[in-house]
Amino acid sequence: MNAYTHLEARFKRMNLVRDAIAMLEWDAAAMMPDGGSDARADQLAALKLVVHEQATSPALAEFLDAAGEGQGLDAWQRSNLREMKRSFVHATALPADLVEAQSRAVSTCEMRWRTARKENDFKGLLPDLQRVLDLAREEAQIKAQKFGCSLYDALLDAYEPGGKSAAIDAIFADLATFLPGFIDAALERQARKPAAIPFDGPFPAATQTKLAAELMAAVGFDFAHGRLDTSHHPFCGGVPDDVRLTTRWDEADFAKGLMGVMHETGHAMYERGLPLKWRHQPVGFARGMSVHESQSLLVEMQAARSDAFLAYLAPKAAAAFGKSGPAWTVENFARVYRRVQRGLIRVDADEATYPAHVILRYRLERAMIEGRLALRDLPGAWNDGMRELVGTVPPDDRDGCLQDIHWPGGAWGYFPTYTLGAMTAAQLFDAAKRADPNIVPSIGKGDFAPLMAWLRKNVHEQGSHLDTDALLVKATGKTLDAEIFKAHLKARYLDA
């Protein structure tokens, strides 16, 4: 057995334990009773410590050195070796006691966040969230010194391999200049048209769940390898062969939960489509969170809010809820699902204002990591940013800085990938439609197979074989181009 073969065997064992951790984390977030949180925190901390010990083993370092630059390996094996080395560098940067402390702090904070958001209690969350932030800053300081980068970039790299805040600053500055005038114009145009008619509920959660499952199946979700549940925050978790989705239902408004499911289904389809041959190997993992978010936003925003899909959805939803009348026409569905408004909640935001929500979070989390913003001052800074970027201010912290689970969950450096993903989604969907003119008509029939076939070939099955730029160039012919995203927004909200 040569050095590379030893490495594959070791990484498979490590990643099987990571799979077990992923399932425990999903259970903790979606199904576990509050009283089980301490026990689950101990279990997760112990397992993560085991993985950390394996990932930083001196024997692993010896095998990586012996493997060299991958002479004699094929292209996928060389990519796998590259990703192995990247994983090793990240793992060895952190001491075991920090890894264990982070796991415990995050488990505690996530559970506390559930209550704090419900009770609008930022002060109550503050001690636990401060602990998570302090540990994130400690991680950033260690990695920044080792990698020779900024504090924020050290955390960003875990979610967006090779990503740099300098590049994000330029992209977001451009969007922050474009968005205010565009949003004003979209709102002005919208005001000249008939207003959206509210759907006449209530809409039982059980009926919403059944309709959502039918739409998931239309996208291609395989319920033999996953499930849909309810949680405080919509998310996709689990592992490629057992993908778990959650959403939250509003019985007065089915539109929110339904599109939340479509979003998470996009994530799930990416996970299910990852290359089976490379399961449990680093090269078989998803290629960073901007690509992952592109898959969810492509399904939810690009496809599911298109004219073609809404023509399919409107009669299907009317039949599911036993409704009829002007609110249930295709035209009204388009007004509802493409309504631009200066809302408070990121996960409910339209695609025109959504980037502003992300830019706010990016600026705030970067300021907190770099020590320019104290956590206790977050609510005021949040409100100021919402006023500047979105044009509205939350009445309380529940709908302000408490709305997202990311920071309590330890995901510092994640937020910019949402808008990078939206831009990537627009570019991929544009390329897919040009490659296969049957994609849009098929979506209009509730058939996502042609779109998923293109995504399987060009994104999903590529895993982490290519870096993000190379993946996008291979799929679309160019690196990320913000003008394609802007053109999409203008066509949908100003020209249609």
Secondary structure, 3 states (H helix, E strand, C coil): CCHHHHHHHHHHHHHHHHHHHHHHHHHHHHCCCHHHHHHHHHHHHHHHHHHHHHHCCHHHHHHHHHHCCCCCCCHHHHHHHHHHHHHHHHHHHCCHHHHHHHHHHHHHHHHHHHHHHHCCCHHHHHHHHHHHHHHHHHHHHHHHHHHCCCHHHHHHHHHCCCCCHHHHHHHHHHHHHHHHHHHHHHHHHHHCCCCCCCCCCCCCHHHHHHHHHHHHHHHCCCHHHEEEEECCCCEEEEECCEEEEEECCCCCCHHHHHHHHHHHHHHHHHHHHCCHHHCCCHHHCCCHHHHHHHHHHHHHHHHCCCHHHHHHHHHHHHHHHCCCCHHHCHHHHHHHHCCCCCCCCHHHCCCCCHHHHHHHHHHHHHHHHCCCCCHHHHHHHHHHHHHHHCCCCCCCCCCCCCCCCCCCCCCCCCCHHHHHHHHHHHHHHHHHHHHCCCHHHHHCCCCCHHHHHHHHHHCHHHCCCCCHHHHHHHHHCCCCCHHHHHHHHHHHHHHC
